[in-house]
Amino acid sequence: MFARNSLLARLAASAYLDPERFEREKARLFGRMALPLIPSAALPGPGLALSHDDYGKPLLITRDRAGVARLFLNVCRHRGTRLLDAPAATPTPRISCPYHAWTYGLDGALLGVPRAEAFAGLNRGALGLAELPCHEAGGILWFGMDAAAPPDFTAIGGELAADLDALGLAGSVLYAHSTRRVAANWKLVMDAFLEAYHLQRLHAGTVGPFFADSVAVMDRIGPHFRSAVGRADYAASAALASLAELRAVITYTYQTMPNGVVAVSPDYANLLVVMPQAPDATLVGNWMLLPEAPATAKAEEHWRRSWELIDGGVFGAEDYVAAERSHAGLASGALSHLTLGGLEAGIADFHAWVEDMLAAD
């Protein structure tokens, strides 16, 4: 499936195409690990809730009166009705089922049952919303798919959370959010953020001129990847001391295993969450996070243009389209293996990690 020497790596095309392998990845990686869900900025205060369906489960995310983020299945405990349709944070002191008006608190507790006399002996305490494990760290809400087997949240704490805190994710403001469907395997989307080889080529008409050609270093934080990519004037960084000055000449990117990307631009950040739907279909959520809300019309125009450039151009029209074209090419049978060069070592390391995780199952 995977082989490498000091300069080249060969990766089997079936790593992206095999349906049985895809199901093992879903079970082993996405079924057991801590996964990014939304940025903290998507629920900026107590008394808010939103719905989220892109992982394939109906999820309900709340921030209760104490400010604690909670995660539940978006399912009424009476007859299974979907409770809330709110893709963005919505003020709501309680969640009421649209079918029979069973009512729940933002902590999941069952608060009210109309015509309670018809439910003699009902144990309300046992009928709170079905809760999933979640944890907030580094300005991101992380969760596990299986309530009976919580993931190891320590893997997204420590140095990773400290880095994201230093970059200001926890105190950021959500400017915009999109979810795009990509007709490609989820790993092809992740691959794009694990090498800088393509920047001056694929992105020649957008952000390519802002970067040096393939000047990048990468290290690991536990299972996760951390990279620093030199911008066009990166050589000036030798004399810089503050993080703000460094961000002006170096783009920092974090690839959280298995499916998160935090891309840090000079004055904002993007959180991308890559959510597999099928071997050849992926949803990608993109949240643009600012240090503060736009205060003027000029600032709003600046951020609008930045969002359109990154979400619609760099990601939507370039990275995701490249992934789709690669998947179509691999599906044609033209290649039995992909060849990765030294500038794509991050991709090789990522796939080696996936192989190790599947082998440990």
C-alpha positions in Angstrom: 0.0 0.0 0.0 2.8 2.4 0.9 6.6 2.4 0.4 9.3 5.0 0.5 13.0 5.6 0.3 15.0 8.7 1.2 13.8 10.7 -1.7 10.6 9.2 -3.2 7.5 7.5 -1.8 5.0 5.3 -3.7 1.4 5.3 -2.6 -1.1 2.9 -4.0 -4.1 4.5 -5.8 -6.3 2.1 -3.9 -5.6 4.1 -0.7 -8.1 6.6 -2.1 -10.5 4.3 -4.0 -11.1 1.1 -2.0 -14.6 1.1 -0.4 -13.6 -1.5 2.2 -10.6 0.6 3.3 -12.8 3.7 3.5 -15.1 1.9 5.9 -12.1 0.9 8.1 -10.9 4.5 8.1 -14.4 5.6 9.2 -14.5 3.1 12.0 -10.9 3.3 13.2 -10.1 7.0 12.7 -13.4 8.8 12.8 -15.2 6.4 15.1 -12.6 6.5 17.9 -10.5 9.7 17.7 -11.2 13.2 19.0 -12.6 15.1 15.9 -12.9 18.9 15.4 -16.5 20.0 15.2 -16.7 23.8 15.2 -14.6 26.7 16.4 -15.5 28.1 19.8 -16.3 31.4 18.0 -19.3 29.7 16.4 -21.0 29.6 19.8 -19.8 32.9 21.2 -21.9 33.0 24.4 -24.2 31.2 26.8 -27.8 30.5 25.7 -27.0 29.6 22.2 -27.6 26.4 20.1 -27.0 25.2 16.6 -27.5 22.0 14.6 -24.8 20.2 12.7 -25.3 17.2 10.3 -22.1 17.0 8.2 -20.5 14.1 10.1 -23.5 11.9 9.2 -25.2 12.1 12.6 -27.9 14.7 13.6 -26.0 16.8 16.2 -27.2 19.5 18.5 -24.5 21.8 20.0 -25.3 24.1 22.8 -23.6 26.5 25.2 -25.4 26.3 28.5 -26.1 29.1 31.0 -22.7 28.4 32.6 -20.9 28.8 29.3 -20.1 25.1 28.9 -20.3 23.7 25.4 -22.4 20.5 25.2 -23.1 18.1 22.4 -26.2 15.9 22.0 -28.0 13.9 19.3 -30.6 16.2 17.7 -33.3 13.7 18.6 -36.3 14.0 20.9 -36.4 11.3 23.5 -40.2 10.9 23.0 -40.7 9.8 19.4 -37.3 10.5 17.8 -38.3 13.8 16.1 -35.5 16.2 15.0 -35.5 19.1 17.5 -33.7 22.0 15.9 -32.8 23.3 12.5 -30.3 26.1 13.1 -27.1 26.0 11.0 -25.8 29.1 12.8 -25.9 30.0 16.5 -29.4 30.8 17.6 -30.4 32.3 21.0 -32.7 29.8 22.7 -33.2 29.4 26.5 -34.6 25.9 25.9 -35.1 23.4 23.1 -38.7 22.5 22.3 -39.7 19.6 20.1 -41.9 20.8 17.2 -44.0 17.6 17.3 -45.3 17.3 20.9 -43.4 20.2 22.6 -41.3 18.1 24.9 -38.8 20.7 26.2 -35.2 20.4 27.1 -32.6 22.6 28.8 -29.4 23.5 27.1 -27.8 21.0 29.5 -29.9 18.3 27.9 -32.2 17.8 30.8 -35.9 17.1 30.1 -37.8 20.1 31.5 -41.3 19.7 30.4 -43.9 17.2 29.1 -47.3 18.5 28.0 -50.2 16.6 29.4 -47.8 14.9 31.9 -50.7 13.0 33.4 -50.7 10.8 30.3 -47.2 9.6 31.2 -47.7 8.3 34.7 -44.5 7.0 36.1 -42.3 8.7 33.5 -38.7 9.1 34.8 -37.7 12.5 33.4 -34.2 12.2 34.8 -33.6 9.2 32.5 -34.9 10.9 29.4 -32.5 13.8 28.9 -31.0 14.2 25.5 -28.5 11.6 24.4 -25.1 13.2 25.0 -21.9 12.7 23.1 -18.4 13.3 24.6 -17.0 16.7 23.8 -14.1 18.9 24.9 -13.2 22.6 24.2 -9.5 23.3 23.8 -7.5 25.7 21.7 -10.6 27.6 20.5 -12.1 24.5 19.0 -14.9 22.2 20.1 -13.8 18.5 19.7 -16.0 15.5 20.0 -16.2 11.7 19.9 -18.7 9.7 17.8 -19.3 7.0 20.4 -20.9 8.0 23.8 -19.9 4.6 25.2 -16.2 5.0 24.2 -15.0 8.6 24.7 -11.9 9.5 22.7 -8.6 10.5 24.3 -9.0 14.2 24.4 -5.4 14.6 25.8 -4.2 14.3 22.2 -5.6 17.7 21.4 -4.5 19.4 24.6 -1.0 20.3 25.8 1.3 21.8 23.2 -1.3 21.8 20.4 -3.9 23.7 22.4 -1.2 26.1 23.7 -0.1 26.9 20.2 -3.7 27.6 19.1 -4.3 29.7 22.2 -1.2 31.7 21.4 -2.5 32.3 17.9 -5.7 33.7 19.4 -8.3 31.1 18.2 -10.1 31.1 21.5 -10.7 34.8 21.5 -11.5 35.1 17.8 -14.7 36.2 16.2 -16.5 34.2 13.5 -16.7 36.2 10.3 -18.1 33.6 7.8 -18.7 29.9 7.4 -19.3 27.6 4.4 -19.7 23.9 3.7 -18.6 22.7 0.3 -19.1 19.2 -1.2 -16.0 17.9 -2.9 -16.2 14.9 -5.3 -13.0 13.3 -4.0 -11.7 11.1 -1.2 -11.2 12.9 2.1 -7.4 12.2 2.1 -7.0 14.1 -1.2 -8.3 17.2 0.5 -6.0 16.7 3.5 -3.0 16.2 1.1 -3.3 19.7 -0.2 -2.5 21.1 3.2 0.5 18.9 3.8 2.9 20.3 1.1 3.9 23.7 -0.3 5.0 22.3 -3.6 1.8 23.4 -5.3 1.5 26.9 -4.0 3.2 28.8 -6.8 1.6 26.5 -9.4 -2.0 25.7 -8.5 -2.4 29.1 -6.9 -0.4 31.2 -9.4 -3.4 33.5 -10.0 -4.4 34.0 -6.4 -2.1 33.6 -3.4 0.9 32.0 -5.1 2.8 35.2 -5.5 2.7 35.8 -1.7 4.8 32.7 -1.1 8.4 31.6 -1.7 8.7 28.4 -3.8 8.4 25.3 -1.5 10.1 26.9 1.5 8.6 24.9 4.3 9.4 22.9 7.4 7.2 20.5 9.3 7.3 18.8 12.7 4.9 16.8 14.8 2.9 17.4 18.0 1.9 13.9 19.0 -0.1 12.6 16.1 -0.6 16.0 14.6 1.4 18.0 12.0 2.7 21.5 12.3 4.2 23.4 9.4 5.7 26.8 8.7 5.7 28.0 5.1 7.8 30.9 4.0 6.0 33.8 2.4 7.7 35.8 -0.3 9.7 37.9 2.2 10.3 35.1 4.7 14.0 35.8 5.0 13.2 38.9 7.0 12.0 36.6 9.8 15.5 36.2 11.1 15.3 39.6 12.7 11.8 39.4 14.0 10.8 38.6 17.6 7.0 38.8 18.1 4.5 36.3 16.9 2.6 39.0 15.0 5.8 39.9 13.1 6.5 36.3 12.3 2.9 35.7 11.1 3.5 38.5 8.5 6.3 36.5 6.8 5.5 32.9 7.8 2.2 31.0 7.3 1.7 28.5 10.1 -0.6 25.5 9.5 -1.7 22.8 11.8 -3.1 19.5 10.5 -4.9 17.8 13.4 -5.3 14.1 12.9 -7.3 12.8 11.3 -9.2 15.6 9.6 -8.7 19.2 10.8 -6.7 22.0 9.3 -5.9 25.4 11.0 -4.4 27.8 8.5 -3.0 30.9 10.0 -2.7 34.0 7.8 -1.1 37.3 8.9 -4.2 38.8 10.4 -6.9 36.0 10.5 -7.2 32.2 10.6 -9.2 29.5 8.9 -10.5 26.3 10.5 -11.2 23.6 8.0 -12.9 20.3 8.9 -12.8 17.5 6.4 -15.7 15.1 6.8 -15.9 11.9 4.7 -19.2 11.0 3.2 -18.3 8.2 0.8 -15.0 7.0 -0.8 -15.5 9.7 -3.5 -17.4 12.4 -1.6 -16.3 14.8 1.2 -17.8 17.8 2.9 -15.4 20.5 4.0 -16.4 23.1 6.5 -14.5 26.4 6.5 -14.7 28.9 9.3 -13.0 32.3 8.9 -11.9 33.7 12.3 -11.0 37.3 12.9 -9.3 38.9 16.0 -12.3 41.3 16.2 -15.5 42.1 14.4 -15.3 44.6 11.5 -16.0 48.1 13.0 -16.2 50.1 9.7 -17.5 49.7 6.2 -13.9 49.7 5.0 -13.0 46.8 7.3 -16.1 44.9 6.3 -15.1 45.3 2.6 -11.6 44.1 3.4 -12.8 41.0 5.1 -15.4 40.3 2.5 -12.8 40.3 -0.2 -10.5 38.1 1.8 -13.3 35.6 2.4 -14.2 35.5 -1.3 -10.6 35.0 -2.3 -9.9 32.2 0.2 -13.1 30.3 0.3 -14.4 30.7 -3.2 -11.0 31.0 -5.0 -8.1 29.4 -3.2 -10.0 26.6 -1.6 -13.2 26.3 -3.6 -11.9 26.8 -7.2 -8.4 25.6 -6.8 -7.6 23.1 -3.9 -10.9 21.3 -4.0 -11.1 21.2 -7.8 -7.6 19.8 -7.8 -8.7 17.1 -5.4 -11.7 16.3 -7.6 -9.5 16.0 -10.7 -7.0 13.8 -8.9 -9.7 11.5 -7.8 -11.2 11.3 -11.3 -7.8 10.5 -12.7 -7.1 7.8 -10.1 -10.5 6.3 -10.6 -9.8 5.9 -14.3 -7.2 3.3 -13.6 -4.4 5.2 -15.3 -2.1 4.9 -12.2 -1.6 2.0 -9.9 0.6 4.1 -7.6 1.2 7.8 -7.0 4.8 9.1 -6.8 5.7 11.6 -4.1 8.9 13.6 -4.1 10.9 15.1 -1.3 8.8 18.3 -1.3 5.7 16.1 -0.5 7.2 14.4 2.5 4.3 15.6 4.7 1.8 13.6 2.5 4.0 10.5 2.8 4.1 10.9 6.6 0.4 11.4 6.8 -0.4 8.3 4.8 2.2 6.3 6.9 0.3 7.4 10.0 -3.0 6.3 8.5 -1.4 2.9 7.7 -0.1 2.6 11.2 -3.5 3.4 12.7 -5.3 0.9 10.5 -2.7 -1.8 11.2 -3.2 -1.3 15.0 -6.9 -2.1 14.8 
